[in-house]
Amino acid sequence: MKEALESLYGDFLERQLPDLTERDCDLELVQGKALALIGMRRVGKTYLCYQQIKELLANGVDRNRILYLNFEDDRLFGFELSNCQTILDVFYHGQPEKKSEHCYFFFDEIQNVPNWERFIRRLIDTEKVSVFVTGSSAKLLSAEIATGLRGRSLDREVFPFSFKEYLSAHSASLNLPRVGAQTRLKLNQHAEAYCRRGGLPEIQMLSAIRANEVAQSYVDAVVLRDVVERHGVSNIEALRALLYHVLRNPTTKLSVNKLYLDLKSRGLRVAKDDVYTFIRHLTDAYLFFPLPIWTRSEKKRQVNPKKMYVIDNGILNAYMTQRSENNGAFLENLVFMTLRRNGHELGYYETKRGHEVDFVYEKGDTTVLIQVSWTLKNETTRQRELRALEEASTEFKKTQSIIVTLDEEWISDDGKIQVLPLWKFLLLLEGIK
């Protein structure tokens, strides 16, 4: 393993770092803490490491004070905790003066190393270093880091491109502070394209066919590596049946009992507990995001079905069979993921009369109510969305009501409901006015 590590370190010192779209992610270091970057495979965690390395180099840090290792590399196959000391032996070999200098370690997909957290804890405690780790499972975030590093880490979730990052990746130069008719038209076009294509970095410049192929390969990797191999799942047929059900029916409520009975009717050997377990594993892998009902009652949250959302619309696009009929699902999924990326604790809400509000969250002492509709030009749709918000606003003390559409903008007659085009809603959430 020493030979492999020496080769990898030598390659890192020699190779040119790739060009990248700069991401908006807080990578500020805190003394004595590892920074953990968590997210689904291929959302850009590796390139965030490169971004930080470039920043270090630009600030005058010598490259030989930096180490980057990707534990997905086949040369590190079978890497064990007992091999970790060799990392330090290779890094400091022939340059003992580095022991007195501050150095930087980047460990990509570190969840592939059993008991890795013990090594990271020792490294932080005994060496003059800053440590970055990345992983593709929420288990790395919640269980392994919390228990293994014991307060010695800060966590950062990494998602596909935000709308602002999407615009940057496509070199869209727009006059954002002062939006005129021409800029508004371009923003509408970019927002619709973003809603369809999603924000997975690697697929941005690919044709539609190739983008779908790549997105599907990501899902296959998540299922095989982060679910089947990691958790020892043997009932792959039932797992994939659940996977395809959610990917083809996003933003809808998932009844575990109904899905269980459906799988059984297809002749699949599956227990109801298996369905719950599969959902948990796919959620841990950051592929799915269940949304509970908004209520103070924990029992009601558990009993009521959850709405299911998917990490990126590029993945939805790769599995949808009738895209034109699912415009609303694309828009709603994008709005959810944008709110989730911004750290909001979300739920869906049902009024006392049984009308549903897509998203609810708290902002200070205000309850924000959000409906999503591709268009409000149909009078029936318009009245349905307005009615749900009007009813919900009477059931909370102080509210802000928003309807997100593809390209419409107006305010209700009473001034209480704001209708926003997608581009403006996305940029407002990202702090751009």
C-alpha positions in Angstrom: 0.0 0.0 0.0 3.0 2.3 0.6 3.9 2.2 -3.1 0.3 3.1 -4.1 0.3 6.0 -1.7 3.6 7.3 -3.0 2.4 7.1 -6.6 -0.9 8.9 -5.7 0.9 11.6 -3.8 3.4 12.1 -6.7 0.6 12.3 -9.2 -1.2 15.0 -7.1 1.9 17.1 -6.8 2.5 17.0 -10.6 -1.0 17.2 -12.2 -2.8 20.4 -13.0 -6.0 21.0 -11.2 -9.1 21.1 -13.4 -11.0 24.2 -14.4 -14.2 24.5 -12.3 -17.3 26.4 -11.6 -16.9 28.1 -8.3 -19.4 26.9 -5.8 -21.2 28.9 -3.0 -20.2 26.7 0.0 -18.9 27.8 3.4 -15.5 26.1 3.7 -14.2 28.3 6.5 -11.9 26.2 8.7 -12.1 26.1 12.5 -9.0 25.1 14.5 -9.2 21.6 15.7 -12.2 20.6 13.5 -12.4 18.5 10.4 -14.7 19.8 7.7 -17.0 17.1 6.3 -18.5 17.6 2.9 -21.6 15.3 2.5 -23.8 14.6 -0.5 -24.8 12.2 -3.2 -22.2 10.9 -5.6 -21.2 13.2 -8.4 -22.7 16.4 -7.0 -19.4 18.2 -6.9 -17.7 17.3 -3.5 -14.4 16.4 -5.2 -14.4 19.7 -7.1 -15.1 21.6 -3.9 -11.9 20.0 -2.6 -10.1 21.2 -5.7 -11.6 24.7 -5.2 -10.3 24.8 -1.7 -6.9 23.6 -2.8 -6.7 26.3 -5.5 -7.6 28.9 -2.9 -4.8 27.6 -0.6 -2.3 27.8 -3.5 -3.4 31.3 -4.4 -2.9 32.3 -0.8 0.8 31.2 -0.9 0.5 27.7 0.6 3.2 25.4 -0.9 1.7 22.4 -2.7 3.9 20.0 -0.8 2.0 21.0 2.3 -1.2 19.6 0.8 -2.3 16.0 0.4 -5.4 14.8 -1.6 -6.5 11.2 -1.7 -9.5 9.7 -3.3 -10.5 6.4 -1.7 -12.5 5.5 -4.8 -9.2 5.0 -6.6 -8.7 1.3 -7.5 -5.1 1.5 -6.2 -6.5 2.0 -2.7 -8.9 -1.0 -3.0 -8.9 -2.8 0.3 -7.5 0.1 2.3 -7.8 -0.5 6.0 -7.4 1.5 9.2 -4.0 -0.2 9.7 -2.8 1.4 6.5 -3.5 5.0 7.6 -0.2 5.6 9.4 1.5 4.9 6.0 -0.3 8.1 4.7 1.7 10.2 7.2 4.9 8.3 6.6 4.7 9.0 2.9 3.6 12.6 3.3 6.3 13.6 5.8 9.1 11.4 4.3 12.2 13.4 3.5 10.7 16.6 4.7 10.6 16.6 8.5 10.3 20.4 8.6 6.6 19.9 7.5 5.9 18.7 11.0 6.3 22.2 12.2 4.2 23.8 9.4 0.5 23.8 9.0 -0.6 21.2 6.4 -3.8 20.3 4.7 -5.3 16.9 4.2 -8.2 16.1 1.8 -9.7 12.6 2.0 -12.3 12.0 -0.7 -15.0 9.3 -0.2 -13.5 8.3 3.1 -16.5 6.1 4.1 -14.7 3.4 2.0 -12.2 3.0 4.8 -13.6 1.0 7.8 -13.2 2.9 11.1 -11.7 5.9 9.3 -12.8 8.2 12.0 -10.2 6.9 14.5 -7.4 8.0 12.2 -8.9 11.4 11.6 -9.4 12.0 15.3 -5.7 11.1 15.9 -4.6 13.2 13.0 -6.4 16.3 14.4 -5.2 15.7 17.9 -1.5 15.0 17.2 -0.6 16.9 14.0 -0.6 20.5 12.9 -3.2 20.1 10.2 -6.5 21.0 8.7 -8.6 18.1 7.5 -11.3 17.9 4.9 -13.3 14.7 4.4 -16.1 13.9 1.9 -18.6 11.1 1.8 -21.7 9.9 -0.1 -23.9 8.8 2.7 -25.9 10.7 5.3 -24.8 7.9 7.7 -21.3 9.5 7.4 -22.9 12.8 8.4 -25.1 11.7 11.3 -23.8 8.5 12.9 -20.1 8.1 12.0 -19.0 11.7 12.4 -21.2 12.4 15.5 -20.0 9.3 17.4 -16.5 8.8 15.8 -15.2 12.4 15.8 -16.9 13.4 19.0 -17.4 17.1 18.4 -14.2 17.4 16.2 -16.0 18.1 13.0 -18.2 20.6 11.1 -20.6 19.3 8.5 -21.4 20.9 5.1 -24.1 19.4 2.8 -23.2 19.6 -0.9 -26.0 19.6 -3.5 -26.0 20.0 -7.3 -25.7 23.5 -8.8 -27.9 26.2 -7.5 -29.5 28.5 -10.1 -26.7 31.1 -9.5 -24.1 28.4 -10.0 -26.0 27.1 -13.1 -25.9 30.5 -14.6 -22.2 30.8 -13.9 -21.5 27.3 -15.5 -23.4 28.4 -18.6 -21.5 31.7 -18.7 -24.8 33.7 -18.5 -23.8 37.3 -18.1 -27.0 39.1 -16.9 -27.8 42.5 -15.5 -29.3 41.1 -12.3 -29.5 44.3 -10.2 -31.6 46.0 -12.8 -33.7 43.5 -14.7 -35.2 44.9 -17.9 -37.4 43.1 -20.4 -34.6 41.5 -22.3 -32.9 40.2 -19.1 -36.2 39.0 -17.8 -36.8 36.9 -21.0 -33.3 35.4 -20.7 -33.8 34.6 -17.0 -37.1 32.9 -17.8 -35.4 30.8 -20.4 -32.5 29.9 -18.2 -34.9 29.0 -15.3 -37.0 26.7 -17.5 -33.9 25.0 -18.8 -32.5 24.6 -15.3 -35.9 23.2 -14.2 -35.6 20.6 -16.9 -31.9 19.8 -16.9 -31.2 20.2 -13.2 -27.9 21.1 -11.6 -25.7 18.0 -11.8 -22.4 19.5 -12.8 -21.2 16.8 -15.3 -24.2 16.8 -17.5 -24.5 20.5 -18.1 -22.8 20.5 -21.5 -24.0 17.1 -22.7 -26.8 16.4 -25.2 -30.1 15.4 -23.8 -29.6 11.7 -24.6 -26.1 11.6 -23.0 -27.3 13.7 -20.0 -30.0 11.1 -19.3 -27.5 8.2 -19.7 -25.1 9.8 -17.2 -27.9 10.7 -14.7 -29.1 7.0 -14.9 -25.5 5.8 -14.3 -25.4 8.0 -11.1 -28.5 6.3 -9.8 -27.1 2.9 -10.6 -23.9 3.8 -8.7 -25.9 5.0 -5.6 -28.1 1.9 -5.6 -25.1 -0.5 -6.0 -22.4 1.2 -3.9 -24.3 3.2 -1.3 -27.2 0.8 -0.7 -26.7 -2.8 -1.9 -23.0 -3.1 -1.1 -22.9 -0.8 2.0 -26.0 -2.3 3.6 -25.9 -5.8 2.2 -29.3 -5.6 0.5 -30.1 -8.9 -1.3 -33.7 -8.1 -2.5 -32.5 -5.9 -5.4 -35.6 -6.4 -7.5 -37.9 -5.0 -4.8 -35.4 -2.2 -4.1 -35.4 -1.2 -7.8 -39.2 -1.4 -8.0 -39.5 1.1 -5.1 -36.8 3.3 -6.8 -38.6 3.5 -10.1 -42.0 4.1 -8.4 -40.6 7.3 -6.7 -38.6 8.5 -9.7 -41.7 8.2 -11.9 -44.1 9.7 -9.3 -42.1 12.5 -7.6 -43.7 15.1 -5.3 -46.6 12.7 -4.4 -47.5 11.1 -1.1 -46.0 7.7 -0.7 -48.2 5.2 1.2 -45.8 2.4 2.3 -48.7 0.0 2.8 -50.1 0.6 -0.7 -46.7 0.2 -2.2 -46.0 -3.0 -0.2 -49.3 -4.5 -1.5 -48.5 -3.4 -5.0 -45.1 -5.1 -4.9 -46.6 -8.2 -3.4 -49.2 -8.3 -6.2 -46.4 -8.3 -8.7 -45.0 -11.5 -7.1 -42.1 -9.8 -5.4 -41.1 -11.4 -2.1 -40.9 -8.3 0.2 -41.9 -7.4 3.8 -43.3 -4.1 4.7 -40.3 -3.4 6.9 -38.1 -3.9 3.8 -40.0 -1.0 2.1 -39.3 1.3 5.1 -35.6 0.2 5.1 -35.2 0.8 1.4 -36.6 4.3 1.7 -34.2 5.0 4.6 -31.2 3.7 2.7 -32.0 5.8 -0.4 -32.5 8.8 1.8 -29.2 8.2 3.6 -27.6 8.2 0.1 -29.1 11.6 -0.6 -31.1 10.4 -3.5 -34.6 10.8 -1.9 -35.9 13.4 0.5 -39.2 12.5 2.3 -41.3 15.5 3.4 -43.5 15.1 6.5 -46.8 16.8 7.2 -46.4 20.1 9.1 -47.7 19.6 12.6 -46.4 19.8 16.2 -47.6 16.2 16.8 -44.8 13.7 16.3 -47.5 10.9 16.1 -49.2 12.7 13.2 -45.9 13.1 11.4 -45.2 9.4 11.7 -48.8 8.3 10.8 -49.4 10.6 7.8 -47.7 9.7 4.5 -44.7 11.6 3.4 -44.3 13.3 0.0 -41.2 12.2 -1.9 -38.7 14.4 -3.6 -35.6 13.6 -5.6 -32.1 15.2 -5.4 -32.1 16.7 -8.9 -34.4 17.3 -11.8 -31.7 15.9 -14.2 -32.4 12.5 -12.6 -36.2 13.0 -12.9 -35.7 14.0 -16.5 -33.9 10.7 -17.1 -36.7 8.6 -15.8 -39.9 10.5 -16.7 -41.9 8.9 -19.5 -44.3 11.8 -20.2 -42.4 15.0 -19.4 -45.0 17.5 -20.8 -47.6 16.1 -18.4 -45.3 16.5 -15.4 -44.4 20.2 -15.6 -45.8 20.8 -12.2 -43.8 18.0 -10.7 -40.5 19.3 -12.1 -41.2 22.8 -10.8 -42.3 21.5 -7.3 -39.3 19.3 -7.0 -36.9 22.1 -7.9 -38.6 24.5 -5.4 -38.3 21.8 -2.6 -34.6 21.2 -3.3 -33.9 24.9 -3.4 -35.6 25.3 0.0 -33.8 22.2 1.3 -30.4 23.5 0.1 -31.0 26.7 2.0 -31.4 24.8 5.2 -35.2 25.3 5.8 -37.0 22.7 8.0 -40.0 22.0 5.8 -43.3 20.3 5.8 -46.5 20.2 3.7 -49.7 21.4 5.3 -53.3 20.4 5.2 -55.9 23.0 6.1 -58.8 22.2 8.4 -61.0 22.0 5.2 -58.5 19.5 3.6 -56.8 21.8 1.2 -53.0 21.3 0.8 -50.2 23.8 0.9 -47.0 22.5 -0.8 -44.4 23.9 1.6 -44.4 25.4 5.1 -41.5 26.7 7.1 -40.7 29.2 9.8 -38.7 32.4 9.2 -38.4 34.2 12.5 -41.9 34.8 13.9 -43.4 34.3 10.4 -44.8 31.2 8.9 -44.0 31.0 5.2 -46.6 29.3 3.0 -45.6 28.3 -0.6 -47.7 26.9 -3.4 -46.1 25.7 -6.7 -48.0 25.8 -10.0 -46.6 25.8 -13.5 -49.2 28.4 -14.5 -52.1 30.2 -13.0 -53.7 31.1 -16.3 -56.4 28.4 -15.8 -59.1 29.9 -13.5 -59.8 26.6 -11.7 -56.1 26.2 -10.9 -55.8 29.8 -9.9 -58.7 29.6 -7.4 -57.5 26.3 -6.0 -54.0 27.6 -5.2 -55.3 30.9 -3.8 -58.0 29.2 -1.6 -55.4 26.9 0.0 -53.2 29.8 0.9 -56.0 31.9 2.2 -57.3 29.2 4.4 -53.9 28.3 5.7 -53.1 32.0 6.5 -56.0 32.1 8.9 -54.7 29.1 10.8 -51.3 30.7 11.7 -50.6 33.9 13.6 -48.4 35.6 11.1 -47.8 34.4 7.5 -46.1 35.2 4.2 -47.8 33.6 1.2 -46.1 32.9 -2.1 -47.0 31.1 -5.3 -44.1 30.1 -7.5 -44.9 29.8 -11.2 -42.8 29.4 -14.3 -43.0 32.9 -15.5 -45.9 34.8 -14.0 -45.6 37.7 -11.5 -48.4 39.6 -9.7 -49.9 40.3 -6.3 -53.4 39.3 -5.2 -56.1 41.9 -4.9 -55.8 42.1 -1.1 -52.0 42.3 -1.3 -51.5 39.2 0.8 -50.3 36.7 -1.8 -47.3 37.2 -4.0 -46.9 35.4 -7.3 -43.3 35.0 -8.4 -41.6 33.7 -11.5 -39.2 30.8 -10.9 -36.1 32.8 -11.7 -36.9 35.5 -9.2 -37.9 33.1 -6.5 -34.6 31.2 -6.9 -32.4 34.3 -6.9 -34.2 35.8 -3.9 -33.6 32.6 -1.9 -29.9 32.8 -2.9 -29.7 36.3 -1.6 -29.6 38.1 -5.0 -32.1 41.0 -5.3 
